């Protein structure tokens, strides 16, 4: 006898409440984005160098390339769809959650609201 795949009601996943517990602050969401993109070792998105310095005083661009030829400031947003956005990381985490968990997609107006 073959077993059927679980239905919509039995899917494993994260609830909105769990999402907000996981990302209680914008800093927690930023740390998650950095871990997902860089895996714990940041690199310059402009030149690809792993020689980077952290500057916690500059909130929007907390990293700087240490290569003499590059020396550009960057954040985890550079080179991604988040780059030109003024929204916080927590808002982006919520938007990604809504887009990836919806069975029929998500309207741009719902995301806007």
C-alpha positions in Angstrom: 0.0 0.0 0.0 1.4 3.4 -1.0 1.3 6.3 1.4 0.0 9.6 0.2 2.1 12.8 0.7 0.9 15.0 3.6 -1.8 17.5 2.8 -1.7 21.2 3.2 -2.7 20.9 6.9 0.2 18.7 7.8 3.1 20.6 6.3 6.1 21.4 8.5 7.0 25.1 8.7 7.2 28.2 10.7 4.3 30.3 12.0 4.2 34.1 12.0 4.6 34.0 15.8 7.7 31.8 15.5 9.1 34.2 12.8 8.7 37.2 15.1 10.4 35.3 18.0 13.3 34.4 15.7 13.7 38.0 14.5 12.7 40.1 17.5 14.9 43.0 16.3 16.4 44.3 13.1 19.9 43.3 14.3 18.8 39.7 14.7 17.4 39.7 11.2 20.6 41.3 9.8 22.7 38.6 11.5 20.6 35.9 9.9 20.9 37.5 6.4 24.7 37.8 6.9 24.9 34.1 8.0 22.9 33.0 5.0 24.9 35.0 2.5 28.4 34.7 3.9 28.3 31.7 6.1 30.2 33.4 8.9 33.0 34.8 6.7 32.1 38.1 5.0 33.6 38.9 1.6 33.6 42.1 -0.5 30.8 42.0 -3.1 32.8 44.5 -5.3 36.1 42.6 -5.7 35.4 39.3 -4.0 38.2 39.6 -1.4 37.9 38.0 2.0 40.1 40.8 3.5 37.4 42.9 5.1 37.1 45.0 8.3 34.1 45.5 10.4 33.1 49.1 11.4 30.1 48.9 13.8 29.9 52.7 14.0 28.6 52.9 10.4 25.1 51.4 10.6 24.2 51.3 6.9 27.6 50.1 5.6 29.2 48.2 8.5 31.9 46.5 6.4 34.9 47.8 4.4 37.2 46.0 2.0 40.8 46.1 3.2 42.3 45.6 -0.3 44.3 48.6 -1.5 42.7 48.7 -4.9 39.1 48.4 -3.7 38.6 49.9 -0.1 34.8 50.2 -0.7 32.2 50.1 2.1 29.4 47.6 1.9 26.7 45.7 3.7 25.0 42.4 3.3 22.5 44.2 1.0 25.0 45.1 -1.7 24.4 43.1 -4.9 21.0 41.8 -3.8 17.4 43.0 -4.4 17.6 44.6 -1.0 20.3 47.0 -2.1 18.2 50.1 -2.9 15.7 49.6 -0.1 15.3 51.7 3.0 13.3 49.0 4.7 14.7 47.2 7.7 16.0 43.6 7.7 13.0 42.5 9.9 10.6 43.7 7.2 12.5 41.9 4.5 12.5 38.7 6.5 8.7 39.0 6.9 8.2 39.7 3.1 10.4 36.7 2.2 8.4 34.5 4.6 5.1 35.6 3.0 6.3 35.1 -0.5 7.7 31.6 0.2 4.9 30.2 2.3 1.9 31.3 0.2 0.5 28.5 -1.9 -0.9 30.9 -4.6 1.6 33.7 -4.5 1.4 37.1 -2.9 0.1 40.3 -4.3 2.4 43.3 -4.3 -0.4 45.4 -2.7 -0.6 42.9 0.2 3.2 43.2 0.7 2.9 47.0 0.5 0.2 47.0 3.2 
